[in-house]
Structure formats: C-alpha cells, structure tokens
C-alpha cells in the first residue's frame, strides 16, 4: 500500500476552496451529479453534498459513501482537490472489500500527480498497477512523459520510454517516440535525439513527418546539418513526404552557416514540391546572401518573392538595406529605403549607421532631422548612439557632446552605452579631464559604468603606466557588481607586465578563474612575451605548457616570440624545430616567422642554410619581403660574400620588391669597410638615379669613409659637395 499522512485537515482546506458554480447532490447509488439549483432570491442553494462536507471531516465522508465504484472514484479524483486528499481517498477506496482500481482511476490520479510534479509517487503507482495486473495503455505513459518535459526532466522522459516495453509490457508507438523527441529538443538536449530516432527504427516503429522534422531540428542544433539533410532523402523510404516545416528547418540552418547555395536549392525544391514557404524562410536566404555580400542575388530573390505574390516584411527590407550599407552602397540603400512602406525606427537606424560607416556624417544627421523626426518616427537611444559614435570616431567630440545633450530634448535619455562611447572618444584624444566630467554626469544621473566603460578607463590608465590606479578600478568594478571580462584582465596583465610587476601579473592570471573568466591566447602570450623580454626562457616554457594543458592552442605570436628568443641565445636548431612544429600543427607562418629564422641562421653564420630556407619558403608559396632580403644581404656581406649580396640585390628588381634605405646602407657600409670605395660610390649614384633617397645613416657612412682625416674644414667642404651632387 502507498504510505500517505492522515489528511483530514487537508480535506477541509481543499473543500473550502472548491468553486460553487454547480451544486453536488448525492443520489441513491452513492454517486453524485452536477446541477444548477438556485433559490428564489437568486443565491446558490446549499445541497445535501455541501451539508455533508460542512464539517470537513474525512471520516464523515467515508461513512456517507457506503461503497464507491471505480467510476465514481475517478470522477471524484477529477475534482480540484489537493493531491494529498486525492491520495487519501484512493487509499480508502482500495480498502473496500471486493474493490479493484481501474485503469481510469490510476490515470486520473497520475494526471493530478504529474501536474504537481510528484514523480516518485507516480513511479510507485506504476509498480502497483503492474502488481495488480492492470493492463497499461500508451496514453498513460504519454501523459507522464509530457509532465516530465514540462518539469525540464528529459532524461526521465527518455527512461520511461525505454522502460515501456521491457518493464511495463506496453509497446510504444510513434506517438511516444515523437513526444520524447519533442521534449529533447524543447529542453535543449538535442544530442540525444538521433539516438532515440535510430533506436525507434531498430524497433521497427515507422517514423512520421513530424518525427523527421524534429530530428532534423535536433541535428541542426548540434551543427550536424549534413546528417539532417541526408534524412530529407530518407523520408521517402518510410513513405513520408517533406512538408514546409521540414524544408524551413533545413533552409534556415544552411543559411545561418553561410551555405546559401544549398539553402537556395532547397528553397527551389520546396517550391517545386508545392510546399509554401513563409516570409521568414525567404528572409533567412536573403540574409545569408547579404552576409556573404551577394546583395544583388538577395535583391533578385526578393523580386521573385514579389512575383509569387508574397509581401516582403520589415525584416526583408531591413536585411537588404543592412547588406547594402555593409558593402558601402549607401545610396542604393537610400533608394531601397524610399520604397519601404511605412519605415520604422530600425530602417532609419540602418540607413543612419550606413552613412556613418561611409563617413558621411552630415547626411546621417540630415536623415535624423529632415526625415525621421518629420515623419513622426521617434529616434531611440540606438539612433543617437550611432551618430555620437560617428562623431567620436572622426574626432568631432564637440558635436558628439552637443548631440548627447540634444537627446534629452528629443525625449531620449542617454544610457551607459552613450557615455561609454563618449569616454572612449575622449580617451583616444587624450582628454582625460573631460572623462572625469562625464563620470560625474553619469553618477548624477544614476547611471552605472558598464564593463566596456571600465575597460576603456583601465586601458587608458595602463597606457599611461598608472597600473596601480587601474588595479584599484578593478576592485571598484567588483564592489559595484560590474563583472570584469577577458579584456579587463588581459589589459591589466599587459599593464603589469609592462612595468615589470610579473608576480602580480601571474597572480592576476590565477584570480581570473575565481571570477569565472578563462585565460585565452592573448593572456598567455602577454605573459610569455614579458618573460622572454627578461630572457627567462624557462618560465616562458612553463607558461607554454600550462597554456596547452588548459586547451589553449599556440598561435603565430607564441611561436614567433619563442623562436626569436631562441635565435637570440644561439639555439637556432631549437628555433627551427619550433618552426617545423608550427607548420605541422597547421599554424600558418607569416613573413615575420620566416624572417626570424633567416636572421637567426645568418647570425649563426649559416648563410647557406638561410638561402636554402629562402628557396624552400618560395616553393611553399610564401613570398619573401624586403626584410628577408636585407637580412640575407647583410649575412652574405658578413661572410665576405659581397658580390653574392650584390647579385641578390639585383634579383630584387625581378621579384618586384623595392629596395629601401636599409638595403642601400647595408651594401654601402660593407663595401666601404672592405675598401671598395669606387664600387660604393658607383653604387650610391646608381641608387640615387633609381629614386633612392639617402638618409642620415647614408651620409654618415659616406662622410666617415670618403673624407680623409685632414681637418674638420675639408670634411665639411666634401660633405657640402656630396650634398650638392
């Protein structure tokens, strides 16, 4: 028997709360019926049932119901009684001689228990049903599974589905599977949906169109769009024809992942299959095309939409306008805007932001005053923030402040983003006094600085090496309930590293985890580079190991820093090994990476290896730059191979690389150092005729080597002659 407390008190409370639109009358059989009986004055009558329950005594109720049938108990359980009262009645009825609960009684009680989330009691009742030999029906399990779904317990719903056959000998149909699949998607547990689907197929249960639709949605949610698309082709094998929802699910998923061509093909197939897409489906494809800057294709799709008598909505026009503005075609966006029937604030904001991105601020402000306000469309805080950002970006801080003051006159209150934009603008111009004034305004207006605002101030303080004040501001953020983000910590780690407070920087790196912020590649690179500047390679390598342990991959900056330091201390082979590891792990090196290694080889007097590495670099499809050739030319000259250096210099012309002052100065210096003054002089004049502009280093080399030490006057005279030539 189920254990329940004595509930006479609960019964009385429940019955007091019963609604009284109908009266209950006890009939001779012990059952009751509803009827509406009013007194002559229009008030509700007090019938025998109500008089009976007036004492609210469960014992009185038991005595009055000499014997109750399962049908009567089922009706009683459907009353809005408390769960505890219902359980007491259920127990009392089962104690009658010759009485057996029916399936309907269990169903009514379990339905009430499900609404109250009494799932443990439901499990005991299911076992009791099994002991009593009552035949289970699928409808009972479906109800329980739905209650599990509403309670956010998809795992319990799945468990019950799997137990239906093995434990309760009830064969689940597609209805049960569909309920569980829907619950898994609705409760954000889509990864289990495909397993349930294939289990369903193995059990020989035929899926429906709904089954395929919900499984496809689940697969798209876990980024398995290809598997979802393959299910579309499997539908016909099971006698299912795709409907609009199936197509729309796949089209939306493909468009969001920039697979617009596939989405467009499915849209075509959808139309051929006479499945009517909704406007959101068209918008998904149009948005995908615009995101890939294929604006004209998006516009053509909208034209097709019009031909099929679909009406574009605000989203359609907004997406196209945004795409045109992103590609700098603001005038076309303006033309499209003029065709929008009843443009709203979003359309105006897109157009204003487009003009701002194109640095046409006057036209952006004209849209606000001449079009938006005159049309009766009220600008919102986003409108003003976009314009203020445009002014700050172009250094027009006075205009930005004027616009911020104008906001209040237009019924729009500046928010934290408004002030953050202004603070960032003044910070970039170095006007820190104005920032203090803005902070005072925020405080007076009861506006709290957000994380971005604090980040701007912390960045400004770290840039000015006022790291102590920046650290105090971090404490202020915590006190005011403003959560620091990764940018906050990275800025502070950089600031502490810059002033060589490495112990504090490492401590802050540890504190990040306590704040729920995970260190990223920038964090580790900042610390690693700081230790490498100290020539503390061991500490840097420890951080590299920690970086890898935390699942943070090394990038080009990490590798370049390590290679540069290793080359600096003469460990070129280790640097070369790091370069190979870098390539093997798929980190694409830049010319900086190549130049670091070439410089290290040349410093180690391994010019032949450096030249071989250059050839390998070109074969891999990487183009050397002027720094590469300058390094090799200097390395060849250092090895007394000046003619080869000059030959390499001549090769620059065929490679389409323009030599710079460093190239000329390097060759001039080595030619002079080796006593090849005539060659140096000829090389100098040839360079000048090829648009080489000598700098201070060039003149120093020439004066030092061509002027004989015969007195200061002769040196000045010859210097003047060279300059005049």
Secondary structure, 3 states (H helix, E strand, C coil): CCCCCCCHHHHHHHHHCCCCCCEEEECCCCCEEEECCECCCCCECCCHHHHHHCCCCHHHHHHHCCCCCHHHHHHHHCCCCCHHHHHHHHHHHHCCCCCCCCHHHHHHHHHHHHHCCCHHHHHHHHHHHHHCCCCCCHHHHHHHHHHHHHCCCHHHHHHHHHHHHHCCCCCCCHHHHHHHHHHHHHCCCHHHHHHHHHHHHHCCCCCCHHHHHHHHHHHHHCCCHHHHHHHHHHHHHHCCCCCHHHHHHHHHHHHHCCCHHHHHHHHHHHHHCCCCCCHHHHHHHHHHHHHCCCHHHHHHHHHHHHHCCCCCCHHHHHHHHHHHHHCCCHHHHHHHHCCCCCCCHHHHHHHHHHHHHCCCHHHHHHHHHHHHCCCCCCCCHHHHHHHHHHHHHCCCHHHHHHHHHHHHHCCCCCCHHHHHHHHHHHHHCCCHHHHHHHHHHHHHCCCCCCHHHHHHHHHHHHHCCCHHHHHHHHHHHHHCCCCCCHHHHHHHHHHHHHCCCHHHHHHHHHHHHHCCCCCCHHHHHHHHHHHHHCCCHHHHHHHHHHHHHCCCCCCHHHHHHHHHHHHHCCCHHHHHHHHHHHHHCCCCCCHHHHHHHHHHHHHCCCHHHHHHHHHHHHHCCCCCCHHHHHHHHHHHHHCCCHHHHHHHHHHHHHHCCCCCHHHHHHHHHHHHHCCCHHHHHHHHHHHHHCCCCCCHHHHHHHHHHHCCCCCHHHHHHHHHHHHHC
